[in-house]
Amino acid sequence: MVAAETLYPLYLMEEVSSRFGWAWEPREVTSGHRPVMEITGIDRRLIGWQSTRRQQVEDALSVLTDEYEERQGHPPGEKVGYALACQAADRIRPPKHTELLSLTELRTRWRTSAIQVFGACTVYRLA
């Protein structure tokens, strides 16, 4: 039997796919874990442009792991590794914004930023 929380995202993917004509493909993020579903044909550079937090967490985790190994004399186990990953995520989390932006303003900022990084042709080809 399939859990309800598993069916809900599938329903949304089907609805979005039919509405916009998109196809989906799995991408392995972490070896041995469930893949992430992404829209087929989206340039990986464009995905990475807005996905910087993961790399920031990994960089912070590397520093915390090195510090742990220096103090303890051995690499962290699974529980400690998880705790260090949580600390790394907390450490790089940006402060909360007090300014609320409309969806229109956010989309304008994202589009402007993407055009600066990738050029108008790449961005407008997506639309």
ABEGO torsion letter per residue (X at the ends): XBBAAAAAAAAAAAAAAAAAGBBBBBBBABBGBBBBBBBBGBBAAAAAAABAAAAAAAAAAAAAAAAAAAAAGBBBBAAAAAAAAAAAAAAABBBBBABBBBAAAAAAAAAAAAAAAAEAAAAAAAX
